[in-house]
Amino acid sequence: MDESQLNQADAQQRVDQIHAFESELAQLQHAGVITMPVEQQQAVSQYHQQLLTQLAKQFDVDTTAQSKHLTLGMKIASLFGALAMAVSLFFLFYQFWGYLSTIVQVGILVATPIALFCGAIKLAENESHGYFAKIAGLVAYAGFVLNVMLIGQIFNLTPSPNAFLIWAGLAFILSYAVNARVLLFFAIVNVCSFIAMKVGAWSGMYWISFGERPENFIVPSILLFLVPHFINQRAFSGFAAMYRVLSLIILFLVVLILSNWGGVSYFNYDDDLVEGVYQVAGFALSAAAIWLGIRKEWSGVVQTGNVFFVLFLYTKFFDWWWDWMPKYLFFFVLGLCALLALLVFKRIRKLAKHTRTSA
């Protein structure tokens, strides 16, 4: 791939490939499998060194194992720092809120998210990894959510699902501005909740009771799963996987709930029939997710499909056997099923490796 088309994740993958190549080449030379002239080795080493320097300068990637460990620690620290700052802002507002006049309160509520938003954008422009920009972005989002709630209390506004759409819009903007997956998570959850609330309100229920009709989440989850197919997410590390995995989790949770509590479905049929249909749908959808993930090489989709296939399977085992089977025998059967699944996966893995070798 042309270096000009790389994003940070691609650049880091290229660095890892270079290190893997150097390690394997050393092993082959040590075993006497291959011999390279000194001039050729120097040319390859010089090219790799120049490429590593270029990638480190352009994308701030980790070129050593030590720096990769430090980067992981910095990501964890930035996440906890952002959450702590958001909580601190929340308690700061409530600590002194009662001492301020209405005009001052409104001024603070309007100015705070604007200042935090501008700060996050500015930091994103000046940082390569964007740790501080992501902290500022998450704090700006938390401050905006809090401010919308407080303005509603000040002016005694009627609660509305439209707030979730506003929160989702800001979360989407900030997530792409600072390249933060945690903000994309909030954006996806908020937009799914908004659509479910509006659909529930159109069907005659009070919008705040949207959780009583899980099927309202099916359509938005499918639409969000298709977003990376229609909108290229290559410039944003992990965004495509976030769309696919989170939308699948929402969809599978809906199916899992309805496969056990058919009475909350829109379908006015016998509960057992509704539950049976959703149980079959759960197995079919999770198997389809595994197949699609393997075909497209989407590891997150494969893992999500595996987890929920096992959940659907164990849920059925619980329904069938828990009440009458001795507990030691129940868990023994679960263990045997796990071993059987291991053998099946091992067989599929062997067939996949054989197919790839033949190709």
C-alpha positions in Angstrom: 0.0 0.0 0.0 1.2 3.5 -0.8 2.4 5.3 2.3 0.3 8.4 1.4 -2.9 6.3 1.8 -2.1 5.0 5.3 -3.8 6.0 8.5 -2.3 5.6 11.9 -3.5 2.0 12.3 -2.2 1.0 8.9 1.1 2.7 9.7 1.4 0.7 13.0 0.6 -2.5 11.1 3.4 -1.7 8.6 5.9 -1.2 11.4 4.9 -4.5 13.0 5.3 -6.2 9.6 8.8 -4.8 9.2 9.8 -6.1 12.7 8.3 -9.5 11.9 10.1 -9.7 8.6 13.4 -8.9 10.2 12.9 -11.5 12.9 11.9 -14.2 10.4 14.8 -13.3 8.1 17.2 -13.7 11.0 15.8 -17.1 11.8 16.0 -18.2 8.1 19.6 -17.1 7.9 20.5 -18.8 11.1 19.0 -22.1 9.9 20.9 -21.8 6.6 17.7 -21.6 4.5 18.6 -18.4 2.8 21.7 -16.3 2.3 21.7 -12.7 1.4 24.7 -10.7 0.1 25.9 -8.1 2.6 25.1 -5.2 0.1 21.5 -6.4 -0.2 21.1 -6.8 3.5 22.3 -3.2 4.0 20.0 -1.9 1.3 17.0 -3.6 2.9 18.0 -2.5 6.4 18.5 1.1 5.2 15.1 1.1 3.4 13.3 -0.2 6.5 15.1 2.3 8.8 14.1 5.2 6.6 10.5 4.0 6.4 10.3 3.6 10.1 11.6 7.1 10.6 9.1 8.4 8.2 6.2 6.6 9.7 7.2 7.6 13.2 7.4 11.2 12.2 4.2 11.3 10.2 1.9 9.1 12.4 3.8 8.9 15.7 3.7 5.1 15.7 5.5 2.8 18.1 8.6 1.4 16.6 9.7 -0.6 19.6 8.0 -3.0 22.0 8.7 -0.7 25.0 6.9 2.3 23.3 3.9 0.1 22.4 3.5 -0.8 26.1 3.8 2.9 27.0 1.2 3.8 24.4 -1.3 1.3 25.9 -0.7 2.8 29.3 -1.3 6.3 27.9 -4.5 5.2 26.3 -5.8 3.8 29.5 -4.7 6.9 31.4 -6.4 9.2 28.9 -9.6 7.3 29.2 -9.7 7.4 33.0 -8.6 11.0 32.9 -11.4 11.9 30.6 -14.0 10.1 32.8 -12.6 11.7 36.0 -12.7 15.2 34.5 -16.2 14.7 33.3 -17.4 13.5 36.7 -15.5 16.4 38.3 -17.3 18.9 36.0 -20.6 17.3 37.0 -20.0 17.7 40.7 -18.5 21.2 40.3 -21.7 22.4 38.7 -23.9 21.0 41.4 -21.6 22.1 44.2 -22.0 25.8 43.5 -25.1 25.9 41.3 -27.5 27.1 43.9 -25.4 30.2 44.7 -25.6 31.6 41.1 -28.3 33.7 39.6 -30.3 32.5 36.6 -28.4 34.8 34.1 -25.0 33.6 35.4 -26.2 29.9 35.2 -27.4 30.3 31.6 -24.2 32.1 30.7 -22.0 29.3 32.1 -24.2 26.6 30.5 -23.8 28.2 27.1 -20.1 29.2 27.3 -18.7 26.0 28.9 -19.5 23.5 26.1 -18.4 26.0 23.4 -15.1 26.6 25.1 -14.5 22.9 25.7 -15.5 22.1 22.1 -13.1 24.7 20.7 -10.3 23.5 23.0 -10.8 19.9 21.8 -10.6 20.9 18.2 -7.5 23.0 18.8 -5.8 20.2 20.6 -6.7 17.7 17.8 -4.9 20.0 15.3 -1.7 20.1 17.3 -1.5 16.5 18.5 -0.6 13.3 16.5 -2.0 10.7 18.9 -4.6 13.2 20.3 -4.6 12.0 24.0 -5.4 15.4 25.4 -7.8 16.2 22.5 -9.8 13.0 23.4 -9.9 14.0 27.0 -11.1 17.5 26.1 -13.7 16.0 23.7 -15.2 13.7 26.2 -15.3 16.4 28.8 -17.0 18.7 26.3 -19.6 16.1 25.5 -20.2 15.4 29.2 -20.5 19.1 29.9 -23.0 19.6 27.0 -25.2 16.7 28.2 -25.2 18.1 31.7 -25.9 21.6 30.4 -28.9 20.6 28.3 -30.3 18.8 31.4 -29.7 21.9 33.6 -31.2 24.3 31.1 -34.3 22.1 31.0 -34.5 22.3 34.8 -34.0 26.1 34.9 -36.8 26.8 32.4 -39.0 23.9 33.4 -38.9 22.4 29.9 -40.9 19.3 29.1 -38.5 16.3 28.7 -38.2 15.2 25.1 -36.4 12.5 23.1 -35.0 15.2 20.9 -32.3 15.7 23.5 -30.8 12.3 22.6 -30.6 13.4 18.9 -28.8 16.6 19.9 -26.4 14.6 22.1 -25.8 12.1 19.3 -25.1 14.9 16.9 -22.4 16.5 19.1 -20.9 13.1 19.9 -20.6 12.3 16.2 -19.0 15.6 15.5 -16.5 15.3 18.4 -15.7 11.6 17.7 -14.6 12.4 14.1 -12.9 15.7 15.1 -10.7 14.1 17.7 -10.7 10.5 16.4 -12.2 9.1 19.6 -14.0 5.7 19.6 -15.5 6.2 23.0 -17.4 9.3 21.7 -18.5 7.3 18.7 -19.9 4.7 21.2 -22.0 7.4 22.9 -23.1 8.7 19.5 -24.3 5.3 18.4 -26.1 4.5 21.6 -27.8 7.9 21.6 -29.0 7.7 18.0 -30.3 4.2 18.5 -32.2 5.4 21.7 -33.6 8.4 19.8 -35.0 6.3 17.0 -36.4 3.7 19.4 -38.1 6.5 21.4 -39.6 8.1 18.4 -40.9 4.8 17.0 -42.3 4.0 20.4 -44.0 7.4 20.6 -45.5 6.9 17.1 -46.9 3.6 18.2 -48.8 5.3 21.0 -46.5 4.6 24.0 -44.9 7.3 26.2 -41.4 7.8 24.8 -39.5 7.3 28.1 -40.9 3.7 28.2 -39.0 2.8 24.9 -37.2 0.0 26.7 -40.5 -1.9 26.9 -40.4 -2.5 23.1 -37.0 -3.9 22.3 -37.9 -4.3 18.6 -37.6 -0.6 18.2 -33.8 -1.0 18.2 -33.7 -3.5 15.3 -33.9 -1.1 12.4 -31.3 1.5 13.8 -28.9 -1.3 14.6 -29.1 -2.7 11.0 -28.7 0.8 9.5 -25.7 1.5 11.7 -24.1 -1.8 10.8 -24.2 -0.7 7.1 -22.7 2.7 7.7 -19.1 1.6 7.0 -20.3 0.1 3.7 -21.6 3.4 2.4 -19.3 5.9 4.2 -15.6 5.2 4.1 -14.1 5.1 7.7 -10.5 4.4 6.6 -9.2 7.6 7.9 -10.5 6.9 11.4 -8.9 4.1 13.4 -11.3 1.4 14.6 -14.5 3.3 13.6 -15.7 0.7 11.1 -15.3 -2.1 13.7 -17.1 0.1 16.3 -20.1 0.5 14.0 -20.3 -3.2 13.2 -19.6 -4.6 16.6 -21.8 -2.2 18.6 -24.7 -2.5 16.2 -24.5 -6.3 16.3 -24.4 -6.2 20.2 -27.6 -4.1 20.2 -29.3 -6.3 17.7 -28.3 -9.5 19.5 -29.4 -8.2 22.9 -32.8 -7.4 21.4 -33.2 -10.9 20.0 -31.9 -12.4 23.2 -34.5 -10.5 25.3 -37.3 -11.4 22.9 -36.3 -15.0 22.8 -37.0 -15.2 26.5 -39.8 -12.7 27.0 -42.1 -12.8 24.0 -44.7 -10.8 25.7 -42.9 -7.5 25.0 -43.0 -8.1 21.3 -45.2 -6.1 18.8 -46.4 -9.5 17.4 -49.7 -10.4 18.9 -49.2 -14.1 19.0 -48.6 -16.7 21.7 -45.5 -15.9 23.7 -44.0 -19.3 23.2 -44.3 -18.9 19.4 -42.7 -15.5 19.5 -39.9 -16.7 21.7 -39.3 -19.7 19.4 -39.1 -17.5 16.3 -36.6 -15.2 18.0 -34.6 -18.1 19.3 -34.2 -19.5 15.8 -33.4 -15.9 14.5 -30.8 -15.6 17.2 -29.0 -18.8 16.1 -29.3 -17.9 12.5 -28.1 -14.3 12.9 -25.1 -15.2 15.1 -24.1 -17.9 12.7 -24.4 -15.5 9.8 -22.3 -13.0 11.7 -19.5 -15.6 12.2 -19.6 -16.5 8.5 -19.6 -12.9 7.3 -16.8 -12.0 9.7 -14.6 -14.8 8.6 -15.3 -14.0 4.9 -14.6 -10.3 5.3 -11.8 -10.8 7.9 -13.7 -8.8 10.5 -12.4 -10.3 13.7 -14.7 -8.2 16.0 -17.8 -9.4 14.1 -16.6 -13.1 14.4 -16.0 -12.7 18.1 -19.4 -11.0 18.7 -21.1 -13.8 16.7 -19.3 -16.5 18.7 -20.2 -14.9 22.1 -23.9 -14.6 21.3 -24.2 -18.0 19.6 -22.9 -19.5 22.9 -25.3 -17.3 24.9 -28.3 -18.4 22.8 -27.2 -22.0 23.1 -26.7 -21.9 26.9 -30.0 -20.0 27.3 -31.8 -22.9 25.6 -29.9 -25.4 27.7 -31.1 -23.6 30.8 -34.7 -23.6 29.6 -34.6 -27.3 28.8 -32.7 -28.9 31.6 -32.2 -26.6 34.6 -35.4 -27.4 36.4 -35.2 -31.2 36.3 -31.6 -32.1 35.8 -29.2 -32.4 38.8 -26.9 -29.4 38.9 -23.7 -31.4 38.6 -25.1 -33.1 35.5 -26.2 -29.9 34.0 -22.8 -28.3 34.2 -21.2 -31.5 33.1 -23.3 -31.4 29.9 -22.3 -27.8 29.4 -18.7 -28.8 29.7 -19.2 -31.6 27.1 -20.9 -29.1 24.8 -17.9 -26.7 25.2 -15.6 -29.5 24.3 -17.7 -30.4 21.3 -17.7 -26.8 20.1 -13.9 -26.8 20.5 -13.6 -29.8 18.3 -15.9 -28.2 15.7 -14.0 -25.0 15.7 -10.7 -26.9 15.4 -12.1 -28.8 12.4 -13.3 -25.6 10.7 -9.9 -24.0 11.4 -8.1 -27.0 9.9 -10.3 -26.9 6.8 -9.7 -23.2 6.4 -5.9 -23.6 6.6 -6.1 -26.5 4.1 -8.2 -24.4 1.7 -5.8 -21.4 2.0 -2.7 -23.7 1.4 -4.4 -25.2 -1.6 -5.2 -21.8 -3.0 
